[in-house]
Amino acid sequence: MVPSSSINKVITCKAAVAWGAGEELVMEEVEVAPPQPHEIRLKVVCSSLCRSDLSAWETQAIFPRIFGHEASGIVESVGEGVTEFKDGDHVLTVFTGECMNCRQCKSNKSNVCSVLGLERRGLMHSDQKTRFSIKGKPVYHYCAVSSFSEYTVVHSGCAVKVDPLAPLEKICLLSCGVSAGLGAAWNVADVSRGSTVVIFGLGTLGLSVAQGAKLRGAARVIGVDINPEKALKAKDFGVDEFLNPEDFNEPIPQVIKKITDGGADYCFECVGDTGTVTTALQSCCDGWGLTVTLGVPKAKPEIAAHYGLLLTGRTLKGSMFGGWRPKSDLPSLVDKYLNKEIRVDEFITHNLPFEDINKAFHLMREGKCLRCVIHMPNQL
């Protein structure tokens, strides 16, 4: 831990700072302010690279910025009014929080907190300011987490206390991608036993959906991806059949309808492409076919679909973090991992030291990894 003399003081540490869209991250000395009321400051232990980080780095315009949101850490200090956490607690960060008090949180019908929801402006929820700076100039946050830094500050509603026996270098994946996929299958779609499931996109998100569908008893899981190298890994996570759209002379929805007697019971869009949302909806069966979209599109956010697809009984649903209420539900997922009920370790294809973080971005951009876990250096 940090010496007690640093409590309530600015910490200077290393962070991987993005100075422009698509530019290599630069290791910089940044100042991290102490936590304000209802905030906590964390020593980041591990942070895995999520495709959302990559997409935002390539396309967004808010810079300089510290990306990273899928992370685990240890509480270094707490701000005024924080009673849930103390220094030394092990936590997961979450990109969408849970205040427990707003209409959404109290409804028991939603996990989209209206107070601590997805933050898009690079600022803290509480005061619309940053906690990072370089030589007095602000450095912006990402998803109110910014875990590509040795230390970060998050709202206490955007952190989840976890069992200290859980390995932080593994469970960091549960703070976004793996949980989002499992929850899409379990909470949003509620996949039924004996059903047919089609998954578009076989990265971490799609393979987590496959795992969740199989655990729910899906009889047939079909994976769709244009990267043939993903076929073998997909089989390991329960995908029974692999389809590459480039191998067929007809649209993939027609292929799927032929081999499923009219369409799938459930389709999941895990690419982050609105055209694929339409394709997934077309691949569902009439009457009860359900398409769930999980991906975050980099461009063309509007979805186009013929009204007849909905008129004949299909349903299109969105999924934010798999429907999980982060503070209420994530501890149970960590328990499932510890009890070997769900697989997490197998998603980790690379472990990299912090100084090699740019390699992680290149690997994901080239489709050569599932999850790269970035390990922060040891600190006294």
N, C-alpha and C positions, 0 to 999 in steps of 0.2 A: 504493500500500500504506500501511498504518498505520505511523507512525514507530516505530523500533525500541524507543523508550522505553516503548511500550505492551505489548511482548511480556511474557507472564506476569503482566500486570496486568489489572484490570477495565477494560473499554471501555464508555463510555456512548454510546449511539446511539439512533436513532429506530426504533421498531417499531410495527406496526399491531396493537393489542391488542384482543381481544374480551373484553368484560366480562360478557356475558350472551348467551343463545341468541337469535339473530336480530337482535341489536342492532348498530348501525353500529360498525365498527371505529374505534378512537380512536388517533391518533398520539400516542405517549407516549415520553418519555425512559426508556430501560431500561438497566440495568447487565447486561453480559454477562461472566460469569466467564471466567477463562482456562481452556484445555482441561486436563482431568485426564488421568491415564494412559490411553493408547490412544485419545485423542480429538484432534480438530483443530478449530480455530476458523477460520471462513470469513468473508470479505467476500462477501456475496451480490451477484451481478451482476444476475441476472434470475430471476424466479419466475413461472411461469404458474399460473393458477387452475384447479384440477381440481375436478370435481363432488364428489369426496369431501370437499374442504374446505368446500364449500357445505353439503353434507348434515350434516357434523359441527357446523358453525356454527349450523345451524338446530335441531339436536336434542340435542346432547350437553350434559352438565351440569358439565363441568370448566372452571371459569373462575376468574380471568382467564387467558387463553390466547393464544398466538401461533400462528396457523395457517400453512399453506404447506408444501409438501413437494416440489413439482415444480420443481427449481431448479438453477441453475448458479452457481458461485462460484470464488473464488481463495483458496487457503490463506493465512491470515494468520500462524498459529503452530500448533505441534504440541505435544502433551503427551508426557510421559515414555513411553518404549517404542515410539513411533511411528517406524518406519524407512521406510515406504512413501511418505510424503509429506514435502514440504518447503515452506517458504513460497514463494509464487509459483506453485505448481502449479494448473492448471485442473482443476476437478472437477465432477461431477454428484452431487447428493445422491440417496439412495434410501431409500424408506420401509420397506423390508425389507432387512436386511443379509446379509452372508455372512462368517461367522467362519472358514471353511475347515477347522474342526477338529471340529465336532459330528457326531453320527451322520448327520443329514440332509445336511450339506454333503459328507461323505465318501462318501455313498451313490451319488452320480452319478444318483440317481433323483428328486431333489427340489430345490426352491429355497427351501423353507420352513425357514430356519435356526432351530434351537431356542435359540440364544443371542441372536441379533440380529433375531428375527422382529418382526412388527407390534407396536409398543408402544402400549398403549391407555390408560395411566394418566397421561400427560402428564409423564413423568419420563425421565431418562437410563437407558439399559440398565445402565450400570456400577455406579452407586451409589444408584439410585432417588431422586435429587435433581434439582433444576432448576439450570440455568445462567443463568436470567433472573431479575431481580428489579426491583421498583420501590420505592424508599425502604426497602430491606431486606426487603420482603415478596415471596414467590415468585410468579413468573408461569410458568404451565405450558406445556409443549411440545406439539406435535402430531406424531404419527408419528416422534418423536425427530429431527425436522428443524427445523420452525419457521422457514421461509424468508421470512416476511413481516416481516423485521427486517433492518436493514443489516448486522448481524453475527449469526452463530449458531454454536453448538458442536454437533458431531455425533461419534458414534463413528467411528473410522477404518474400521470395517467397513461403515459406512453411507455411504461416499463412494467414488467411482470416478474415478481419474485419467484424463483424456482428452487427446487431441491438442490442443496449444495453438493450432493453426490452425483448429480448429472454432469457429464463431461461437457464443458462449455465449448470445446472445439468441435463438438458434434451437434449439440442441440441448437446452435445458432441458426441452423437451417429451418428450425421450427418457427422462427420469428417472421417468416414470410412464405417462401415457395412451397415447401413440403406441406405445411399446414393448409395453405390455400387450396392445394390440389385435393387433399384428403377431405377437407370440408365441402368442396364443391360436389364431391360424390356423395358424402354422407348427409350434409345439412341442406344444401341447396337443391340437389336433384333427388336425394333420398333414393338412390339406386336400389331396385328390387331384385330379389333372388330370381335367377333364371333368365334375366334380361340380356339384351344385346346392347353393347356400348361401343360407340365410335369416338375416338379421340384424335383431334387434328392438332398436330404438334407434339413431338415426343421429347421435349426437354424435361427439366425437373418438374415443372408444373404438370405436364401431360402424364408423365410416369407416376406422379403422386396420385393423379386421378385414377390411373390404372390400378395402382395398389389399393386405393380405397374401394373401387368397384369390385375387385376380386374379393376383398374382405367382406363385402356385402353380399357375395354370392352370385355375381354376374356370371352368366353361362358362357358368354362370348364377348371378348374385348378385341376390337379391331383398331389398330393404330395407323394413322395416315401421316406421312412425312416425306419430303422430297430428298432427304439425306439418307441414303441406303445404309450408311454406317450405324444408324441408330437402331436397326432391326434387332440385332443380337441383345443389346442392353434392354430393349423394350420387352423382349421375351422373358428376361429375368424378372421383370416387374409384373408379369401377368398378361402381357399382350399376346393374344393367341394368333393373330394374323397381322401381317404388315403390308400396307398398300402404299406404293409410290405413285402419285398421280401422273408422273412423267412416263410410266410404263404402260399407260392405257391410251387408246385412241378415242375415248369418249369421256365426257365429264365425270369426275369422281362420284357425284351424287347418283348418277345412273348405275355406275358400277356397284355402289353400296346397296342400292335398292334391289339390284338383281341377286346379290349374294345374301341378302337378309329378308327376302320375301316381302319387299315393300318399304324397307327403311328401318333404321335403328330405333330402339326404344328411347335411347339417350345419346345425344351428341355433345361433345365438349370442345369448344374452341380455345386452344391454349397457345396460339401463335402471336396474337396481338395484331390482327389484321381484320378489318371490317368486312372485306370481301370473303374471308374465310368464315365469318359469322353467317353470311348468307349461304355459303356452301354447306355449312353444318346444318342449317335449318332445312335446306333442301334434301338433306340426307336422312332426316327423321321420318318416321312413319306418320300417316294420317291418324287422326283421332286422339292420340295421346303422346305423340313424339315430343320430347323436350330437348331443347338446345340450351346449354349453359355457356356463357361467354366469360372467360377469365382473363384473357390477354389484354395488354394495354397497347393500343395502336400508336405508332409513331406518326402516322399521317392519315388523312381522310377519316375523321372520327365518326362521320355519319354512316349509318347502316341502311342499305337499300334492299328491300325484299318485296316480292309480289304479295299483295294482300291475301291472295288465295291460299298461301302457305299457312296463314293464321286462321283463315276462315274454315279450313278443313280440320282444325283442332290442334295444330302444332302450337307449342308454347316456347317463347324465348325469354330467358331469365339472365340477369347479370349476377355476378358473384364477386363480392368484395371480401377478401381474406377468408374465402370459404364459408362465410356466415358465422365464423367464430367471434364471440365477444372476447377480446384478447385477455383482459385481466381475469374474467370469470372462467374461461375455458382452456387457456393454454396450459396451466399447471396439470390438467388431466391428460393432455397430449404428452407432456414430458413424462408423466407416470406410465403411459402406455409404451413409450420408448424404453424406459427403464425395465418394464416388465416384458420386453421383447414382443409386444403386440403389433408394433409398426416398425418399419425399416427406415432408417435415416442414414446410417453410415455409408450405405451403398451408393448414395447420390454424390458422395465426395470423390471426385476424380483427381483433384490436385490439392496439395497443401503447399502454400507459398509463404515465404517471409514477407513482411510488410514492404520491404524495399523492392520487391518484385511485383508490386501490384499492377503495373502496366502489362505485365505478361498475362495476368488473369483477364484483362480486358481484351487482349489480342486472341486468347484462346476461345473466349465466348463469342467474339465477333466471327471467328472462323468456324464455329460449330464443333470445336474439339474438346469441349468439357460439358459436364453437367453443373457441378458446383466446385468452384475454387474457394477454398477456405484460406483467408489471409490471417496469418498469425502475428500478433503484435509482439514487439520485443519485451523481454522481462524488465520490470521497473521496480525499484526499491520503494 
